[in-house]
Amino acid sequence: MTWAATATFGLCSVGVGAFIYVLIANLEPQPEYPELMTDALRLIGLGIALAAVAIGIVFLWSAGQAYAW
C-alpha cells in the first residue's frame, strides 16, 4: 500500500495543474493594467500548470512502478 500515497499526491498534482490552467485560460485583460501584465501572468501560470502536471505524471508513474512490485 505504499503506492497509494504516491498515487494520491500524483492525482492531486495533476488536478492542481488542470485547475491553474483553467484559471489562466479564463484570464481577461483589465483596462487598468497593461496588456503585457496579462501576458506575463498567462506565461507564468502556464509554467506553473505544466510543472504541476509533469510532477504529477512522475508521481503516478512511480506509483505504477511500486504497484507492479
Gaussian input, Z-matrix of N, CA and C with variables (Angstrom, degrees):
# hf/3-21g

backbone

0 1
 N
 C     1     B1
 C     2     B2     1     A1
 N     3     B3     2     A2     1     D1
 C     4     B4     3     A3     2     D2
 C     5     B5     4     A4     3     D3
 N     6     B6     5     A5     4     D4
 C     7     B7     6     A6     5     D5
 C     8     B8     7     A7     6     D6
 N     9     B9     8     A8     7     D7
 C    10    B10     9     A9     8     D8
 C    11    B11    10    A10     9     D9
 N    12    B12    11    A11    10    D10
 C    13    B13    12    A12    11    D11
 C    14    B14    13    A13    12    D12
 N    15    B15    14    A14    13    D13
 C    16    B16    15    A15    14    D14
 C    17    B17    16    A16    15    D15
 N    18    B18    17    A17    16    D16
 C    19    B19    18    A18    17    D17
 C    20    B20    19    A19    18    D18
 N    21    B21    20    A20    19    D19
 C    22    B22    21    A21    20    D20
 C    23    B23    22    A22    21    D21
 N    24    B24    23    A23    22    D22
 C    25    B25    24    A24    23    D23
 C    26    B26    25    A25    24    D24
 N    27    B27    26    A26    25    D25
 C    28    B28    27    A27    26    D26
 C    29    B29    28    A28    27    D27
 N    30    B30    29    A29    28    D28
 C    31    B31    30    A30    29    D29
 C    32    B32    31    A31    30    D30
 N    33    B33    32    A32    31    D31
 C    34    B34    33    A33    32    D32
 C    35    B35    34    A34    33    D33
 N    36    B36    35    A35    34    D34
 C    37    B37    36    A36    35    D35
 C    38    B38    37    A37    36    D36
 N    39    B39    38    A38    37    D37
 C    40    B40    39    A39    38    D38
 C    41    B41    40    A40    39    D39
 N    42    B42    41    A41    40    D40
 C    43    B43    42    A42    41    D41
 C    44    B44    43    A43    42    D42
 N    45    B45    44    A44    43    D43
 C    46    B46    45    A45    44    D44
 C    47    B47    46    A46    45    D45
 N    48    B48    47    A47    46    D46
 C    49    B49    48    A48    47    D47
 C    50    B50    49    A49    48    D48
 N    51    B51    50    A50    49    D49
 C    52    B52    51    A51    50    D50
 C    53    B53    52    A52    51    D51
 N    54    B54    53    A53    52    D52
 C    55    B55    54    A54    53    D53
 C    56    B56    55    A55    54    D54
 N    57    B57    56    A56    55    D55
 C    58    B58    57    A57    56    D56
 C    59    B59    58    A58    57    D57
 N    60    B60    59    A59    58    D58
 C    61    B61    60    A60    59    D59
 C    62    B62    61    A61    60    D60
 N    63    B63    62    A62    61    D61
 C    64    B64    63    A63    62    D62
 C    65    B65    64    A64    63    D63
 N    66    B66    65    A65    64    D64
 C    67    B67    66    A66    65    D65
 C    68    B68    67    A67    66    D66
 N    69    B69    68    A68    67    D67
 C    70    B70    69    A69    68    D68
 C    71    B71    70    A70    69    D69
 N    72    B72    71    A71    70    D70
 C    73    B73    72    A72    71    D71
 C    74    B74    73    A73    72    D72
 N    75    B75    74    A74    73    D73
 C    76    B76    75    A75    74    D74
 C    77    B77    76    A76    75    D75
 N    78    B78    77    A77    76    D76
 C    79    B79    78    A78    77    D77
 C    80    B80    79    A79    78    D78
 N    81    B81    80    A80    79    D79
 C    82    B82    81    A81    80    D80
 C    83    B83    82    A82    81    D81
 N    84    B84    83    A83    82    D82
 C    85    B85    84    A84    83    D83
 C    86    B86    85    A85    84    D84
 N    87    B87    86    A86    85    D85
 C    88    B88    87    A87    86    D86
 C    89    B89    88    A88    87    D87
 N    90    B90    89    A89    88    D88
 C    91    B91    90    A90    89    D89
 C    92    B92    91    A91    90    D90
 N    93    B93    92    A92    91    D91
 C    94    B94    93    A93    92    D92
 C    95    B95    94    A94    93    D93
 N    96    B96    95    A95    94    D94
 C    97    B97    96    A96    95    D95
 C    98    B98    97    A97    96    D96
 N    99    B99    98    A98    97    D97
 C   100   B100    99    A99    98    D98
 C   101   B101   100   A100    99    D99
 N   102   B102   101   A101   100   D100
 C   103   B103   102   A102   101   D101
 C   104   B104   103   A103   102   D102
 N   105   B105   104   A104   103   D103
 C   106   B106   105   A105   104   D104
 C   107   B107   106   A106   105   D105
 N   108   B108   107   A107   106   D106
 C   109   B109   108   A108   107   D107
 C   110   B110   109   A109   108   D108
 N   111   B111   110   A110   109   D109
 C   112   B112   111   A111   110   D110
 C   113   B113   112   A112   111   D111
 N   114   B114   113   A113   112   D112
 C   115   B115   114   A114   113   D113
 C   116   B116   115   A115   114   D114
 N   117   B117   116   A116   115   D115
 C   118   B118   117   A117   116   D116
 C   119   B119   118   A118   117   D117
 N   120   B120   119   A119   118   D118
 C   121   B121   120   A120   119   D119
 C   122   B122   121   A121   120   D120
 N   123   B123   122   A122   121   D121
 C   124   B124   123   A123   122   D122
 C   125   B125   124   A124   123   D123
 N   126   B126   125   A125   124   D124
 C   127   B127   126   A126   125   D125
 C   128   B128   127   A127   126   D126
 N   129   B129   128   A128   127   D127
 C   130   B130   129   A129   128   D128
 C   131   B131   130   A130   129   D129
 N   132   B132   131   A131   130   D130
 C   133   B133   132   A132   131   D131
 C   134   B134   133   A133   132   D132
 N   135   B135   134   A134   133   D133
 C   136   B136   135   A135   134   D134
 C   137   B137   136   A136   135   D135
 N   138   B138   137   A137   136   D136
 C   139   B139   138   A138   137   D137
 C   140   B140   139   A139   138   D138
 N   141   B141   140   A140   139   D139
 C   142   B142   141   A141   140   D140
 C   143   B143   142   A142   141   D141
 N   144   B144   143   A143   142   D142
 C   145   B145   144   A144   143   D143
 C   146   B146   145   A145   144   D144
 N   147   B147   146   A146   145   D145
 C   148   B148   147   A147   146   D146
 C   149   B149   148   A148   147   D147
 N   150   B150   149   A149   148   D148
 C   151   B151   150   A150   149   D149
 C   152   B152   151   A151   150   D150
 N   153   B153   152   A152   151   D151
 C   154   B154   153   A153   152   D152
 C   155   B155   154   A154   153   D153
 N   156   B156   155   A155   154   D154
 C   157   B157   156   A156   155   D155
 C   158   B158   157   A157   156   D156
 N   159   B159   158   A158   157   D157
 C   160   B160   159   A159   158   D158
 C   161   B161   160   A160   159   D159
 N   162   B162   161   A161   160   D160
 C   163   B163   162   A162   161   D161
 C   164   B164   163   A163   162   D162
 N   165   B165   164   A164   163   D163
 C   166   B166   165   A165   164   D164
 C   167   B167   166   A166   165   D165
 N   168   B168   167   A167   166   D166
 C   169   B169   168   A168   167   D167
 C   170   B170   169   A169   168   D168
 N   171   B171   170   A170   169   D169
 C   172   B172   171   A171   170   D170
 C   173   B173   172   A172   171   D171
 N   174   B174   173   A173   172   D172
 C   175   B175   174   A174   173   D173
 C   176   B176   175   A175   174   D174
 N   177   B177   176   A176   175   D175
 C   178   B178   177   A177   176   D176
 C   179   B179   178   A178   177   D177
 N   180   B180   179   A179   178   D178
 C   181   B181   180   A180   179   D179
 C   182   B182   181   A181   180   D180
 N   183   B183   182   A182   181   D181
 C   184   B184   183   A183   182   D182
 C   185   B185   184   A184   183   D183
 N   186   B186   185   A185   184   D184
 C   187   B187   186   A186   185   D185
 C   188   B188   187   A187   186   D186
 N   189   B189   188   A188   187   D187
 C   190   B190   189   A189   188   D188
 C   191   B191   190   A190   189   D189
 N   192   B192   191   A191   190   D190
 C   193   B193   192   A192   191   D191
 C   194   B194   193   A193   192   D192
 N   195   B195   194   A194   193   D193
 C   196   B196   195   A195   194   D194
 C   197   B197   196   A196   195   D195
 N   198   B198   197   A197   196   D196
 C   199   B199   198   A198   197   D197
 C   200   B200   199   A199   198   D198
 N   201   B201   200   A200   199   D199
 C   202   B202   201   A201   200   D200
 C   203   B203   202   A202   201   D201
 N   204   B204   203   A203   202   D202
 C   205   B205   204   A204   203   D203
 C   206   B206   205   A205   204   D204

   B1=1.4534
   B2=1.5324
   B3=1.3130
   B4=1.4653
   B5=1.5203
   B6=1.3148
   B7=1.4601
   B8=1.5241
   B9=1.3336
   B10=1.4695
   B11=1.5261
   B12=1.3199
   B13=1.4629
   B14=1.5240
   B15=1.3065
   B16=1.4659
   B17=1.5233
   B18=1.3238
   B19=1.4660
   B20=1.5237
   B21=1.3282
   B22=1.4673
   B23=1.5247
   B24=1.3239
   B25=1.4599
   B26=1.5239
   B27=1.3234
   B28=1.4620
   B29=1.5163
   B30=1.3278
   B31=1.4677
   B32=1.5269
   B33=1.3182
   B34=1.4724
   B35=1.5273
   B36=1.3109
   B37=1.4556
   B38=1.5270
   B39=1.3200
   B40=1.4682
   B41=1.5244
   B42=1.3184
   B43=1.4649
   B44=1.5179
   B45=1.3261
   B46=1.4669
   B47=1.5233
   B48=1.3236
   B49=1.4636
   B50=1.5176
   B51=1.3194
   B52=1.4696
   B53=1.5316
   B54=1.3197
   B55=1.4728
   B56=1.5299
   B57=1.3160
   B58=1.4568
   B59=1.5254
   B60=1.3364
   B61=1.4597
   B62=1.5351
   B63=1.3184
   B64=1.4716
   B65=1.5208
   B66=1.3319
   B67=1.4616
   B68=1.5236
   B69=1.3189
   B70=1.4659
   B71=1.5200
   B72=1.3302
   B73=1.4658
   B74=1.5328
   B75=1.3182
   B76=1.4613
   B77=1.5232
   B78=1.3130
   B79=1.4623
   B80=1.5295
   B81=1.3121
   B82=1.4634
   B83=1.5226
   B84=1.3272
   B85=1.4701
   B86=1.5300
   B87=1.2976
   B88=1.4566
   B89=1.5246
   B90=1.3242
   B91=1.4656
   B92=1.5316
   B93=1.3280
   B94=1.4661
   B95=1.5309
   B96=1.3354
   B97=1.4567
   B98=1.5205
   B99=1.3292
   B100=1.4684
   B101=1.5314
   B102=1.3024
   B103=1.4712
   B104=1.5319
   B105=1.3188
   B106=1.4606
   B107=1.5291
   B108=1.3186
   B109=1.4614
   B110=1.5294
   B111=1.3079
   B112=1.4660
   B113=1.5233
   B114=1.3280
   B115=1.4638
   B116=1.5230
   B117=1.3330
   B118=1.4675
   B119=1.5214
   B120=1.3277
   B121=1.4690
   B122=1.5186
   B123=1.3181
   B124=1.4702
   B125=1.5227
   B126=1.3189
   B127=1.4569
   B128=1.5297
   B129=1.3227
   B130=1.4653
   B131=1.5282
   B132=1.3183
   B133=1.4645
   B134=1.5100
   B135=1.3320
   B136=1.4525
   B137=1.5254
   B138=1.3175
   B139=1.4670
   B140=1.5185
   B141=1.3148
   B142=1.4598
   B143=1.5222
   B144=1.3275
   B145=1.4609
   B146=1.5302
   B147=1.3167
   B148=1.4633
   B149=1.5249
   B150=1.3267
   B151=1.4650
   B152=1.5260
   B153=1.3237
   B154=1.4689
   B155=1.5228
   B156=1.3214
   B157=1.4688
   B158=1.5271
   B159=1.3217
   B160=1.4677
   B161=1.5274
   B162=1.3160
   B163=1.4645
   B164=1.5198
   B165=1.3217
   B166=1.4605
   B167=1.5121
   B168=1.3264
   B169=1.4656
   B170=1.5267
   B171=1.3243
   B172=1.4669
   B173=1.5303
   B174=1.3210
   B175=1.4586
   B176=1.5254
   B177=1.3237
   B178=1.4602
   B179=1.5281
   B180=1.3135
   B181=1.4590
   B182=1.5327
   B183=1.3323
   B184=1.4594
   B185=1.5241
   B186=1.3313
   B187=1.4697
   B188=1.5242
   B189=1.3082
   B190=1.4548
   B191=1.5187
   B192=1.3267
   B193=1.4544
   B194=1.5291
   B195=1.3278
   B196=1.4645
   B197=1.5246
   B198=1.3309
   B199=1.4685
   B200=1.5220
   B201=1.3198
   B202=1.4632
   B203=1.5345
   B204=1.3133
   B205=1.4648
   B206=1.4761
   A1=112.58
   A2=117.65
   A3=118.71
   A4=112.00
   A5=117.03
   A6=120.39
   A7=111.41
   A8=119.04
   A9=121.67
   A10=111.90
   A11=117.48
   A12=119.89
   A13=110.61
   A14=116.54
   A15=120.63
   A16=110.89
   A17=116.33
   A18=119.96
   A19=111.17
   A20=116.94
   A21=120.32
   A22=110.58
   A23=116.42
   A24=119.48
   A25=110.97
   A26=116.83
   A27=120.20
   A28=112.43
   A29=116.35
   A30=119.85
   A31=111.50
   A32=116.31
   A33=119.47
   A34=110.68
   A35=117.24
   A36=121.07
   A37=111.51
   A38=116.58
   A39=119.54
   A40=110.29
   A41=117.28
   A42=121.23
   A43=112.23
   A44=116.91
   A45=120.57
   A46=110.26
   A47=116.77
   A48=119.91
   A49=112.08
   A50=116.53
   A51=120.40
   A52=110.78
   A53=116.27
   A54=120.43
   A55=110.97
   A56=117.11
   A57=120.38
   A58=110.34
   A59=117.05
   A60=119.76
   A61=110.86
   A62=116.80
   A63=119.82
   A64=110.53
   A65=116.73
   A66=119.53
   A67=111.84
   A68=117.77
   A69=118.52
   A70=111.78
   A71=117.67
   A72=119.72
   A73=110.67
   A74=116.28
   A75=120.50
   A76=113.07
   A77=116.89
   A78=121.33
   A79=109.73
   A80=115.76
   A81=120.66
   A82=109.58
   A83=116.97
   A84=119.45
   A85=110.79
   A86=115.81
   A87=121.75
   A88=109.11
   A89=117.43
   A90=118.70
   A91=113.63
   A92=118.00
   A93=119.07
   A94=113.13
   A95=117.44
   A96=121.09
   A97=109.82
   A98=117.29
   A99=119.01
   A100=111.47
   A101=116.07
   A102=122.83
   A103=110.84
   A104=116.41
   A105=120.95
   A106=111.06
   A107=117.73
   A108=121.09
   A109=110.54
   A110=117.14
   A111=120.94
   A112=110.55
   A113=116.47
   A114=119.98
   A115=111.31
   A116=116.93
   A117=120.53
   A118=110.79
   A119=116.91
   A120=119.62
   A121=111.29
   A122=117.37
   A123=120.34
   A124=111.16
   A125=117.06
   A126=121.17
   A127=111.23
   A128=116.85
   A129=120.44
   A130=110.29
   A131=117.03
   A132=120.46
   A133=112.42
   A134=117.28
   A135=120.54
   A136=111.09
   A137=116.21
   A138=120.02
   A139=111.94
   A140=117.03
   A141=121.24
   A142=110.63
   A143=116.93
   A144=120.66
   A145=111.19
   A146=117.38
   A147=120.34
   A148=111.38
   A149=116.83
   A150=120.01
   A151=110.71
   A152=117.47
   A153=120.49
   A154=111.16
   A155=116.92
   A156=119.80
   A157=110.37
   A158=117.64
   A159=120.35
   A160=111.10
   A161=117.48
   A162=120.66
   A163=110.02
   A164=116.87
   A165=120.09
   A166=112.91
   A167=116.67
   A168=120.23
   A169=110.33
   A170=116.96
   A171=119.92
   A172=110.26
   A173=117.45
   A174=119.94
   A175=111.75
   A176=117.41
   A177=119.55
   A178=111.17
   A179=117.85
   A180=121.06
   A181=110.43
   A182=115.12
   A183=119.77
   A184=111.42
   A185=117.15
   A186=120.51
   A187=109.97
   A188=117.30
   A189=120.50
   A190=111.63
   A191=116.79
   A192=120.55
   A193=110.99
   A194=117.12
   A195=120.67
   A196=110.64
   A197=116.59
   A198=120.58
   A199=111.04
   A200=116.66
   A201=120.48
   A202=111.52
   A203=116.92
   A204=120.09
   A205=108.47
   D1=6.85
   D2=178.29
   D3=-68.79
   D4=-19.30
   D5=-179.81
   D6=-75.86
   D7=-19.81
   D8=-174.96
   D9=-65.30
   D10=-42.36
   D11=179.24
   D12=-66.84
   D13=-39.36
   D14=178.66
   D15=-65.14
   D16=-42.86
   D17=178.97
   D18=-66.80
   D19=-37.99
   D20=178.89
   D21=-63.43
   D22=-45.67
   D23=178.36
   D24=-63.17
   D25=-39.47
   D26=178.31
   D27=-62.78
   D28=-43.44
   D29=178.62
   D30=-66.01
   D31=-40.56
   D32=177.89
   D33=-63.90
   D34=-40.42
   D35=-179.85
   D36=-65.26
   D37=-42.90
   D38=176.98
   D39=-64.32
   D40=-39.30
   D41=177.84
   D42=-63.58
   D43=-42.00
   D44=178.03
   D45=-64.37
   D46=-41.01
   D47=177.90
   D48=-62.29
   D49=-41.53
   D50=177.92
   D51=-66.26
   D52=-39.99
   D53=179.31
   D54=-63.91
   D55=-44.02
   D56=178.89
   D57=-64.23
   D58=-39.05
   D59=178.43
   D60=-62.44
   D61=-41.01
   D62=177.88
   D63=-63.85
   D64=-39.34
   D65=178.42
   D66=-62.84
   D67=-44.27
   D68=-177.76
   D69=-77.05
   D70=-24.40
   D71=177.86
   D72=-69.23
   D73=-28.82
   D74=-179.59
   D75=-96.45
   D76=11.08
   D77=179.98
   D78=-73.98
   D79=125.24
   D80=-179.88
   D81=-112.47
   D82=144.16
   D83=177.68
   D84=-63.86
   D85=138.31
   D86=177.68
   D87=-101.70
   D88=142.42
   D89=-176.14
   D90=-65.60
   D91=-25.42
   D92=-177.55
   D93=-85.55
   D94=-6.73
   D95=178.86
   D96=-115.18
   D97=147.78
   D98=178.64
   D99=-68.19
   D100=155.50
   D101=-179.90
   D102=-61.10
   D103=-34.08
   D104=-179.76
   D105=-62.29
   D106=-34.00
   D107=179.90
   D108=-66.35
   D109=-41.12
   D110=177.99
   D111=-65.15
   D112=-42.11
   D113=178.43
   D114=-64.68
   D115=-39.48
   D116=178.59
   D117=-65.46
   D118=-41.06
   D119=178.14
   D120=-64.62
   D121=-38.35
   D122=176.70
   D123=-64.02
   D124=-42.35
   D125=-179.45
   D126=-66.22
   D127=-45.09
   D128=178.65
   D129=-64.86
   D130=-43.49
   D131=178.94
   D132=-63.61
   D133=-38.60
   D134=177.44
   D135=-64.29
   D136=-40.21
   D137=177.09
   D138=-62.64
   D139=-42.79
   D140=178.75
   D141=-65.86
   D142=-43.10
   D143=-179.80
   D144=-63.81
   D145=-43.91
   D146=179.28
   D147=-65.40
   D148=-38.76
   D149=178.35
   D150=-65.06
   D151=-41.85
   D152=179.30
   D153=-64.29
   D154=-42.69
   D155=179.01
   D156=-66.42
   D157=-40.73
   D158=179.34
   D159=-63.98
   D160=-43.15
   D161=177.49
   D162=-63.29
   D163=-41.51
   D164=177.71
   D165=-61.61
   D166=-41.39
   D167=179.17
   D168=-64.78
   D169=-40.31
   D170=178.34
   D171=-63.10
   D172=-42.79
   D173=179.24
   D174=-67.61
   D175=-38.42
   D176=176.89
   D177=-66.03
   D178=-39.07
   D179=176.46
   D180=-63.34
   D181=-42.60
   D182=178.56
   D183=-63.58
   D184=-38.81
   D185=177.89
   D186=-66.61
   D187=-37.55
   D188=177.64
   D189=-64.63
   D190=-38.76
   D191=177.49
   D192=-67.16
   D193=-39.66
   D194=179.35
   D195=-68.94
   D196=-35.51
   D197=-179.98
   D198=-68.76
   D199=-32.56
   D200=-178.81
   D201=-67.45
   D202=-26.00
   D203=178.37
   D204=-79.29

